């Protein structure tokens, strides 16, 4: 558990409050049930205006990420991205998963 303060970065996962980290073993034969549990937990976090540290979460999709961050934040980030990288040359699998830009 860690305490945080909000910061001025566009895509920050920091909010005034606390974070809690879970470490869990993956049981591959029951992965679908586990992913459903994680998505349900994620929805509860978003309902409470919380955020996830996206680099360590593989179940977060583009729609849920936009809901978590807000349209204004996502659109602002993409405007900055387009200004400095209009051809989207610099991107990662995480970027493609969360922004679904082609």
C-alpha positions as CSV (number, residue, x, y, z in Angstrom):
1,X,0.0,0.0,0.0
2,X,1.3,3.4,-0.9
3,X,0.1,7.0,-0.5
4,X,0.1,9.3,-3.6
5,X,-0.5,12.9,-4.6
6,X,-1.9,14.0,-7.9
7,X,0.6,15.1,-10.5
8,X,0.3,17.4,-13.6
9,X,1.0,14.7,-16.3
10,X,-1.6,14.1,-18.9
11,X,-2.0,10.3,-18.5
12,X,-1.1,10.0,-14.9
13,X,-2.5,7.2,-12.8
14,X,-1.8,9.2,-9.6
15,X,-4.6,10.6,-7.6
16,X,-4.7,12.0,-4.1
17,X,-5.0,8.9,-2.1
18,X,-3.7,5.4,-1.7
19,X,-2.8,2.6,-4.0
20,X,-3.0,-1.1,-3.3
21,X,-1.0,-3.7,-5.2
22,X,-2.1,-7.2,-5.7
23,X,0.2,-10.1,-6.6
24,X,-1.5,-13.3,-7.6
25,X,-0.6,-16.5,-9.2
26,X,-2.2,-17.2,-12.6
27,X,-4.0,-20.5,-12.8
28,X,-4.2,-21.0,-16.5
29,X,-7.0,-23.6,-16.5
30,X,-9.3,-21.1,-14.8
31,X,-8.0,-17.9,-16.6
32,X,-11.4,-16.8,-18.0
33,X,-13.0,-16.8,-14.5
34,X,-10.0,-14.9,-13.1
35,X,-10.2,-12.2,-15.9
36,X,-13.9,-11.8,-15.1
37,X,-13.1,-11.2,-11.5
38,X,-10.3,-8.7,-12.4
39,X,-12.7,-6.8,-14.7
40,X,-15.3,-6.6,-12.0
41,X,-12.7,-5.2,-9.6
42,X,-11.6,-2.7,-12.2
43,X,-15.1,-1.5,-12.7
44,X,-15.4,-0.9,-8.9
45,X,-12.2,1.1,-9.0
46,X,-13.5,3.3,-11.8
47,X,-16.8,3.8,-10.1
48,X,-14.9,5.2,-7.1
49,X,-12.9,7.5,-9.4
50,X,-9.8,5.5,-9.0
51,X,-7.2,4.6,-11.6
52,X,-5.0,1.7,-12.5
53,X,-1.3,1.7,-13.2
54,X,-1.8,0.7,-16.8
55,X,1.7,-0.7,-17.5
56,X,1.0,-3.6,-15.1
57,X,-2.6,-4.4,-16.1
58,X,-3.3,-6.6,-19.1
59,X,-7.1,-6.8,-18.8
60,X,-7.7,-3.0,-19.3
61,X,-9.1,-2.4,-22.7
62,X,-9.4,0.9,-24.7
63,X,-13.1,1.5,-23.8
64,X,-12.5,1.0,-20.1
65,X,-9.3,3.1,-20.2
66,X,-11.2,6.0,-21.8
67,X,-13.9,5.7,-19.1
68,X,-11.2,5.7,-16.4
69,X,-9.2,8.6,-17.8
70,X,-12.1,10.6,-19.4
71,X,-12.7,11.7,-23.0
72,X,-11.0,15.1,-22.5
73,X,-7.7,13.5,-21.2
74,X,-7.5,10.9,-23.9
75,X,-8.3,13.4,-26.6
76,X,-5.7,15.8,-25.3
77,X,-3.0,13.1,-25.2
78,X,-3.8,12.1,-28.8
79,X,-3.6,15.7,-29.9
80,X,-0.1,15.9,-28.4
81,X,0.8,12.6,-29.9
82,X,-0.4,13.7,-33.4
83,X,1.5,16.9,-33.2
84,X,4.9,15.2,-32.4
85,X,4.3,11.8,-34.1
86,X,1.7,12.3,-36.9
87,X,2.5,9.0,-38.5
88,X,2.4,7.1,-35.2
89,X,5.8,5.7,-35.7
90,X,6.5,5.4,-32.0
91,X,4.0,3.1,-30.4
92,X,4.0,0.0,-28.2
93,X,1.6,-2.9,-27.7
94,X,0.3,-1.1,-24.7
95,X,-0.4,2.0,-26.8
96,X,-2.2,0.0,-29.5
97,X,-4.3,-1.8,-26.9
98,X,-5.4,1.3,-25.0
99,X,-5.8,3.7,-27.9
100,X,-6.7,1.4,-30.8
101,X,-5.2,3.9,-33.3
102,X,-4.4,2.5,-36.7
